[in-house]
Amino acid sequence: MKTIEKIIIAAVVGTTLMTLYSYRKAQRENSEFVEPVLINKLVDNSKHLPDMPVNHPIGWLMHYSIGIGFVAAYWLIWQKALHKPTFLKIAIIGSASGLIGIVTWKLLFAQHDNPPKNDREAYYQQLFIAHIIFSATALATYKRLDDMERSSFKRYNR
């Protein structure tokens, strides 16, 4: 399996679990926390973008594309420093990702003429945890795919 395929699969798994967590928190807090929905609202409420049809997939496509970008960055870090990821290293990467996510969303909300309404403080708290979930599951998925490939390679090349 090619590296890009493993990155995409890991990103889809991580982004999906992150988004499920965001859905659950949104329900519990009765506030909009789901990233693709918020992206769609930013697009829909923008004066600078063309009108989109109802229920367009832009937010979902962007959310999963950003997930792929994060996993590609993790792969680069993995090659340089994460040869053997530990819980601490994954927590650090997840925390850094969470901080990047929070700063990005703060900038998006601040720069937008009509940003969606939600409980910002609660959103940023759940976003931080969501990124740790994303990082842990994406890295674990990538590592599992890599380990499976290596064990298959060894088995067939004896």
TORZA-216474 format. One record per residue (C-alpha): residue number from 1; residue in one letter; x, y, z. Coordinates in Angstrom, 1 decimal. Each point is the difference from the previous one (the first is absolute). Layout:
residues N
+-----+---+--------+--------+--------+
!   k ! r !      x !      y !      z !
+-----+---+--------+--------+--------+
! NUM ! a !      X !      Y !      Z !
...
+-----+---+--------+--------+--------+
This chain:
residues 158
+-----+---+--------+--------+--------+
!   k ! r !      x !      y !      z !
+-----+---+--------+--------+--------+
!   1 ! m !    0.0 !    0.0 !    0.0 !
!   2 ! k !    1.4 !    3.4 !   -0.9 !
!   3 ! t !    0.7 !    2.6 !    2.7 !
!   4 ! i !   -2.6 !    2.4 !   -1.4 !
!   5 ! e !   -2.7 !   -2.8 !    0.3 !
!   6 ! k !    1.0 !   -0.6 !    3.6 !
!   7 ! i !   -0.1 !    3.7 !    0.7 !
!   8 ! i !   -3.5 !    0.4 !   -1.6 !
!   9 ! i !   -1.4 !   -3.1 !    1.9 !
!  10 ! a !    1.5 !    1.2 !    3.3 !
!  11 ! a !   -1.4 !    3.5 !   -0.6 !
!  12 ! v !   -3.5 !   -1.3 !   -0.8 !
!  13 ! v !   -0.1 !   -2.1 !    3.2 !
!  14 ! g !    1.4 !    2.8 !    2.2 !
!  15 ! t !   -2.3 !    2.6 !   -1.5 !
!  16 ! t !   -3.0 !   -2.2 !    0.3 !
!  17 ! l !    0.6 !   -0.8 !    3.6 !
!  18 ! m !    0.7 !    3.7 !    0.8 !
!  19 ! t !   -3.2 !    1.0 !   -1.8 !
!  20 ! l !   -2.0 !   -2.6 !    1.9 !
!  21 ! y !    1.4 !    1.4 !    3.3 !
!  22 ! s !   -1.0 !    3.5 !   -1.2 !
!  23 ! y !   -3.5 !   -1.2 !   -0.8 !
!  24 ! r !   -0.3 !   -1.5 !    3.5 !
!  25 ! k !    1.3 !    3.1 !    1.8 !
!  26 ! a !   -2.3 !    2.2 !   -2.1 !
!  27 ! q !   -3.0 !   -2.0 !    1.1 !
!  28 ! r !    1.0 !    0.1 !    3.6 !
!  29 ! e !    0.8 !    3.7 !    0.0 !
!  30 ! n !   -2.9 !    0.9 !   -2.3 !
!  31 ! s !    2.4 !    2.1 !   -2.1 !
!  32 ! e !    1.4 !   -0.3 !   -3.5 !
!  33 ! f !    3.4 !   -1.6 !    0.2 !
!  34 ! v !    0.1 !   -2.2 !   -3.1 !
!  35 ! e !    2.9 !    1.3 !   -2.1 !
!  36 ! p !   -1.4 !   -0.8 !   -3.5 !
!  37 ! v !   -3.3 !    1.6 !    0.9 !
!  38 ! l !    1.8 !    3.1 !    1.3 !
!  39 ! i !    2.1 !    0.2 !   -3.2 !
!  40 ! n !   -3.2 !   -0.2 !   -2.1 !
!  41 ! k !   -1.5 !    2.8 !    2.1 !
!  42 ! l !    3.1 !    2.1 !   -0.6 !
!  43 ! v !   -0.3 !   -0.6 !   -3.7 !
!  44 ! d !   -3.8 !    0.6 !   -0.1 !
!  45 ! n !    0.3 !    3.2 !    2.0 !
!  46 ! s !    2.9 !    1.5 !   -2.0 !
!  47 ! k !   -0.6 !    3.0 !   -2.2 !
!  48 ! h !    3.1 !   -0.8 !   -2.0 !
!  49 ! l !   -0.9 !   -3.5 !   -1.2 !
!  50 ! p !   -2.6 !   -1.0 !   -2.6 !
!  51 ! d !   -3.3 !   -1.4 !    1.3 !
!  52 ! m !    0.1 !   -3.8 !    0.5 !
!  53 ! p !   -2.8 !   -2.5 !   -0.4 !
!  54 ! v !   -1.7 !   -1.1 !    3.3 !
!  55 ! n !    1.8 !   -2.9 !    1.7 !
!  56 ! h !    3.3 !    0.4 !   -2.0 !
!  57 ! p !    2.9 !   -2.2 !    1.0 !
!  58 ! i !    2.7 !    2.8 !    0.1 !
!  59 ! g !    0.3 !   -0.1 !    3.8 !
!  60 ! w !    0.4 !   -3.8 !    0.0 !
!  61 ! l !    2.5 !    0.1 !   -2.8 !
!  62 ! m !    2.0 !    2.7 !    1.6 !
!  63 ! h !   -0.1 !   -1.7 !    3.4 !
!  64 ! y !    1.3 !   -3.3 !   -1.3 !
!  65 ! s !    2.6 !    1.8 !   -2.2 !
!  66 ! i !    1.3 !    1.8 !    3.0 !
!  67 ! g !    0.2 !   -3.4 !    1.8 !
!  68 ! i !    2.1 !   -1.3 !   -2.9 !
!  69 ! g !    2.3 !    3.0 !    0.3 !
!  70 ! f !    0.4 !   -0.6 !    3.8 !
!  71 ! v !    0.9 !   -3.7 !   -0.5 !
!  72 ! a !    2.4 !    0.9 !   -2.8 !
!  73 ! a !    1.7 !    2.4 !    2.5 !
!  74 ! y !    0.0 !   -2.8 !    2.6 !
!  75 ! w !    1.7 !   -2.3 !   -2.5 !
!  76 ! l !    2.7 !    2.6 !   -0.5 !
!  77 ! i !    0.5 !    0.3 !    3.7 !
!  78 ! w !   -0.1 !   -3.7 !    0.4 !
!  79 ! q !    2.8 !   -0.4 !   -2.5 !
!  80 ! k !    2.2 !    2.5 !    1.9 !
!  81 ! a !   -0.9 !   -0.5 !    3.7 !
!  82 ! l !   -2.8 !   -2.4 !    0.7 !
!  83 ! h !    1.6 !   -3.3 !   -1.0 !
!  84 ! k !   -1.6 !   -1.6 !    3.1 !
!  85 ! p !   -3.0 !    2.0 !    1.0 !
!  86 ! t !   -0.9 !   -0.1 !    3.7 !
!  87 ! f !   -3.1 !    1.2 !    1.8 !
!  88 ! l !    1.9 !    3.1 !    1.0 !
!  89 ! k !    1.1 !    0.8 !   -3.6 !
!  90 ! i !   -3.5 !   -0.6 !   -1.3 !
!  91 ! a !   -1.5 !    2.2 !    2.7 !
!  92 ! i !    2.5 !    2.8 !   -0.9 !
!  93 ! i !   -0.9 !   -0.3 !   -3.7 !
!  94 ! g !   -3.7 !    0.0 !    0.8 !
!  95 ! s !    0.4 !    3.0 !    2.2 !
!  96 ! a !    1.9 !    1.9 !   -2.6 !
!  97 ! s !   -2.6 !   -0.9 !   -2.6 !
!  98 ! g !   -2.7 !    1.2 !    2.4 !
!  99 ! l !    1.7 !    3.3 !    0.5 !
! 100 ! i !    0.4 !    0.4 !   -3.8 !
! 101 ! g !   -3.7 !   -0.8 !   -0.4 !
! 102 ! i !   -1.0 !    2.5 !    2.7 !
! 103 ! v !    2.1 !    2.8 !   -1.5 !
! 104 ! t !   -1.3 !   -0.7 !   -3.5 !
! 105 ! w !   -3.6 !    0.0 !    1.1 !
! 106 ! k !    0.5 !    3.2 !    2.1 !
! 107 ! l !    1.4 !    1.7 !   -3.1 !
! 108 ! l !   -2.8 !   -1.4 !   -2.2 !
! 109 ! f !   -2.7 !    1.3 !    2.4 !
! 110 ! a !    1.8 !    3.3 !    0.5 !
! 111 ! q !    0.4 !    0.7 !   -3.7 !
! 112 ! h !   -3.4 !   -1.0 !   -1.1 !
! 113 ! d !   -2.8 !    2.6 !   -0.4 !
! 114 ! n !   -2.7 !   -2.3 !    1.3 !
! 115 ! p !    1.5 !   -3.0 !    1.8 !
! 116 ! p !   -2.2 !   -2.8 !    1.3 !
! 117 ! k !   -1.2 !    0.3 !    3.6 !
! 118 ! n !    1.2 !   -2.5 !    2.6 !
! 119 ! d !    1.4 !   -0.1 !    3.5 !
! 120 ! r !    3.6 !    0.9 !   -1.0 !
! 121 ! e !    1.7 !   -0.9 !    3.3 !
! 122 ! a !   -1.7 !   -3.5 !    0.1 !
! 123 ! y !    0.7 !   -0.4 !   -3.7 !
! 124 ! y !    3.8 !    0.6 !    0.4 !
! 125 ! q !    0.1 !   -2.4 !    2.9 !
! 126 ! q !   -1.7 !   -2.8 !   -1.9 !
! 127 ! l !    2.2 !    0.9 !   -3.1 !
! 128 ! f !    3.1 !   -0.6 !    2.0 !
! 129 ! i !   -1.1 !   -3.4 !    1.2 !
! 130 ! a !   -1.3 !   -0.8 !   -3.5 !
! 131 ! h !    3.5 !    0.6 !   -1.4 !
! 132 ! i !    1.5 !   -2.3 !    2.5 !
! 133 ! i !   -2.5 !   -2.7 !   -1.0 !
! 134 ! f !    0.8 !    0.7 !   -3.6 !
! 135 ! s !    3.7 !   -0.2 !    0.5 !
! 136 ! a !   -0.1 !   -3.2 !    2.0 !
! 137 ! t !   -2.3 !   -1.8 !   -2.3 !
! 138 ! a !    1.7 !    1.2 !   -3.2 !
! 139 ! l !    3.5 !   -0.9 !    1.3 !
! 140 ! a !   -1.2 !   -3.4 !    1.3 !
! 141 ! t !   -1.7 !   -0.7 !   -3.4 !
! 142 ! y !    3.0 !    0.9 !   -2.0 !
! 143 ! k !    2.3 !   -2.1 !    2.3 !
! 144 ! r !   -2.4 !   -2.9 !   -0.3 !
! 145 ! l !    0.0 !    0.2 !   -3.8 !
! 146 ! d !    3.8 !    0.3 !    0.0 !
! 147 ! d !    0.4 !   -3.0 !    2.3 !
! 148 ! m !   -2.4 !   -2.1 !   -2.0 !
! 149 ! e !    1.9 !    0.8 !   -3.2 !
! 150 ! r !    3.4 !   -0.8 !    1.6 !
! 151 ! s !   -1.3 !   -3.3 !    1.4 !
! 152 ! s !   -1.4 !   -1.0 !   -3.4 !
! 153 ! f !    3.2 !    1.0 !   -1.7 !
! 154 ! k !    2.1 !   -2.1 !    2.3 !
! 155 ! r !   -2.4 !   -3.0 !   -0.4 !
! 156 ! y !    0.1 !    0.1 !   -3.8 !
! 157 ! n !    3.7 !    0.6 !   -0.3 !
! 158 ! r !    1.4 !   -2.9 !    2.0 !
+-----+---+--------+--------+--------+
